[in-house]
């Protein structure tokens, strides 16, 4: 099937115009951390959930809340704690004494953007409550299944230190995250800007600049980005190398417990498409660096 790349590029340039506006609004609050912001946008454009890992104070939560504010979307923050219950996320059935019936009380997961703060502080049964919503984008309460609003995105944070009272994420849940972002410290110059910005008389604020309709249209256009067969073969080689590194002359068996699942091939391809979209291209030229991490 032939692809008119020039026509696709023209559409992408029209639909991706909001990216610079959105980035500019986010940067009113967030100093540096462009790596994190761009990857969050890639997740937003591709239905891909993101897991942010970094020490406290690196603006993980602030970045997610700021991104949610610049989008006219429903946003809920869920603070994960050891005493959290699955129903605290998804909702439960409430008995109505007047009618004698049960009716669903939907939980905070029913929003466009979910911030799962310190997701590794809740036990596995709570983390597993997110599995259906992350993959099928629906929630079952009692015997009824309810679709989640679209777009739906889970942005989770975890702290790599202070492991007391934390629980490792189940492999089934980790596999549902498109990106795992390792957040690092700001540079010295960025730290000075942060100091000036956050210690003044007024704190910076952002305004909504894009709508959910723009996100939905952008998601459709992202899927039209052209990926050459050579790039597809390279993606598959990277994924298979995590399962059988010896096939590619790599001695990595001692460092890999589980190879990447087929989701990795899909995620790599979609992330590369979104990366091209954000730069106004109708075709993929290279894979996004550090797009996939195998722990």
Secondary structure, 3 states (H helix, E strand, C coil): CCCCHHHHHHHHHHHCCHHHHHHHHHCCCCCCCHHHHHHHHHHHHCCCEEEEECCCCCCHHHHHHHHHHHEECCEEEEECCCCCCCHHHHEEEEEECCCCEEEEEECCCCCCEEEEECHHHCCHHHHHCCHHHHHCCEEEECCEEEECCCCCEEEEEECCCCCCCCCCCCHHHHCCEEEEEECCCCCHHHHHHHHHHHCCCCCCCCCCCEEHHHHHHHHHHHCCCECCHHHHHHHHHHHHHHHCHHHHCCCCCCCCCCCCCHHHHHHHHHHHHHHHHHCCCCECCCCCCCCCCCC
